Amino acid sequence: MTAVPTASITGLDVLDVRFPTSEHLDGSDAMNPEPDYSAAYVILRTDAPDGLQGHALAFTTGRGNDVQAAAIAALAPYVVGREVHDICSDLGGFARALTHDPQLRWLGPEKGVIHMATGAVVNAAWDLAAKRAGLPVWRFLSQMSPEELVSQVDFRWLGDALTPQDALELLRRAEPGRPERMARLIETGYPAYTTTPGWLGYSDEKLTRLAREAVADGFTQIKLKVGASLEDDIRRMRAARAAVGPDVRIAVDANQRWDVAPAIEWMRALAPDEPYWIEEPTSPDDILGHAAVRAGVQPIKVATGEHVANRVIFKQLLQAGAVDIVQIDAARVGGVNENIAILLLAAKFGVPVCPHAGGVGLCEMVQHLAMFDYVAVSGTLEDRVIEYVDHLHEHFADPVRLRDGRYQAPARPGLSAQMLPRALKEYAYPDGPVWSSRV
Amino acid sequence: MTAVPTASITGLDVLDVRFPTSEHLDGSDAMNPEPDYSAAYVILRTDAPDGLQGHALAFTTGRGNDVQAAAIAALAPYVVGREVHDICSDLGGFARALTHDPQLRWLGPEKGVIHMATGAVVNAAWDLAAKRAGLPVWRFLSQMSPEELVSQVDFRWLGDALTPQDALELLRRAEPGRPERMARLIETGYPAYTTTPGWLGYSDEKLTRLAREAVADGFTQIKLKVGASLEDDIRRMRAARAAVGPDVRIAVDANQRWDVAPAIEWMRALAPDEPYWIEEPTSPDDILGHAAVRAGVQPIKVATGEHVANRVIFKQLLQAGAVDIVQIDAARVGGVNENIAILLLAAKFGVPVCPHAGGVGLCEMVQHLAMFDYVAVSGTLEDRVIEYVDHLHEHFADPVRLRDGRYQAPARPGLSAQMLPRALKEYAYPDGPVWSSRV
């Protein structure tokens, strides 16, 4: 028997970090006119001699980041004092224990602030586990056996759509091609699309210029925010189509702005310029509404997910045929574990996953999940793209690397969510230098 | 022009109040084995000469009550400093402004901790407004015109099921009978059912004794918690049926414990003793799952709602024919305003509303909504019962009054959520005397 060196979690630090992005209307859309992109940032500290820490974050848009931070802090008693080895060798059990605490679950269950807090802590544990294994999370996941991967998933409430046996079969089917796909990823990366040209606060000139630049940079898809004014959207859509030509896909994103009937009308009005998908046409909770929108706007595809609270809503979006594209988010649901469940559900229903990203660190984290999906779950890149937004990457220790419109596979161990100490200090809210002069 | 005396909101106080109910297994069920019933309690203070305050609360089951309190505190800047008259004369606008803050809504949207916080503050404003009008909330609502009531509702995302015009027609149809129904309510009260006999932690002897007492007290329906052990549930259901006889309805409540197939199997096993409804058979987010369970357990009815996050999920439960009974909760959604929307949706679909209650102050608050529903929305008591649990009422200034198994109509102004100053002090967490000796 090998002696496992004991080490335990000695601290769970939470930091309130905010960027004053509202000052430039970066990130502006029909429902988020002036976001200050923010992170409720978590650090798991240990007394292991390797000195490794687990870093992750929940993303918010400003006010309320303190509430999110308080929720993460409330999870400290479930983590601090536990053996690092116990957590890292049973991340599935760790995630389930946090999710199913019978008192805390009242605050959700499995949705909103408390679930995002769980997700942040679970993701920090994955960061720590992957660092200890010396692997980026996408590779850490991609070297797990189908059985190990199935053990990560909480199948509660999924039984009518996905059983452990279903999951095992899906994962086994994808097993033989793993090495080639890993090699291909490392060589050529994972396709991206860019939202940079399309923020609602940008002028037509800026939109046109940025759309052209995106095509020149190798992107084959861009995205426009829509939903504030139909007249403006028709004009912006036309300008974007003129800028990128007929072969580049243009997705549009309403950020939940509409009811069902207006969503259908609006999209029919944009149809002549061939939008590729309509994202978040209505409430993220409205499964039947999305199904009705999808039926009404075909062949335009329907996408949603960045605000979908958990695997149960994703399950139904798939069961109801309500979406053409599943948009996972690294920081909305209960962490890597629940996202594995969602990737498996999407694979079961044959629906492509095109992750939501942007914000703070969402690109950094979610690329790992998409790459794992390609290697070990869906096994394909067809119609798959990860969102890319060119904000705030400079604050990360292992920022995403884009080349020719593709995410390059991360090589450094962990989940890539770790921010630079300088950024954590400068943008600390409300006492960091960036804010103390403003607040 | 009448001069309106100006008064403003001068403070929003938040208190963390917890009761050590886990020590006696009161409130124990399949998902909540040891709850400490708690309130994140809010007080709106004003500088009006009448000295009136607005009191309300969000209910939680212990851990996490501090997170809920932090979320309520985060809403203070939206309330403190505002004119009392402006808020009380436009409670619909007030609720919409809180709900749609573009940064805070990221934390939901309209679900979980942030939405319950909104609900608590909105309910406190209703308490204040009704006190200023000198009316209990059920009467305050019942004297509003159909147009005023429609103005309380946020119709966003409801358009495919309920329009303002639909709502107006429903409310106008119920207008003529309002005075008789108010008189009848004041005379005979609103029917209740009791969950007191059926907590999962109780012995069969205690269950039998309490079930008999419930019948003797005039209740025509009781409820049993189920879902931990099928064998035990079959035995407990049989004991309960033997205790109450064939004519008293026995509802059962699984508190989300099952997936779809086990829910159907379990309920078929209990069917010989004729359960009236199965409550929360599965995830509160699972509309399609509830529809499948309902199809599989007929004629047993399906009920849900205490954890349904918002009107959009209720809308779909009704659209999908997934429930026979809508269980509103006073403290889960965005306050009185969103509950008006849910009552209107239920009336539109012809589904009875049987409110969830218990916890801390939930009976006190929700009775107002059920009584308003009877007077001005559905216009009927048929198959309607409000849950009653005999816990913690002694801590309220205007506790519910039960007589012959019926809630007596509250007569004192406000929402009845105000707790006694002594209780707020004694059960303050963690520094009140009840906790300082325990923690």
Interface residues (C-beta under 8 A of the other chain):
Chain A: M31 N32 P33 E34 P35 D36 T60 T61 G62 R63 G64 D66 V67 Q68 A70 A71 A74 D101 P102 Q103 L104 R105 W106 L107 G108 P109 E110 K111 G112 V113 I114 H115 M116 A117 R156 W157 L158 G159 D160 Q256 D259 V260 A261 P262 T282 S283 P284 D285 D286 I287 L288 G289 A292 H307 A309 N310 V312 I313 K315 Q316 Q319 A320
Chain B: M31 N32 P33 E34 P35 D36 T60 T61 G62 R63 G64 D66 V67 Q68 A70 A71 A74 D101 P102 Q103 L104 R105 W106 L107 G108 P109 E110 K111 G112 V113 I114 H115 M116 A117 R156 W157 L158 G159 D160 Q256 D259 V260 A261 P262 T282 S283 P284 D285 D286 I287 L288 G289 A292 H307 A309 N310 V312 I313 K315 Q316 Q319 A320
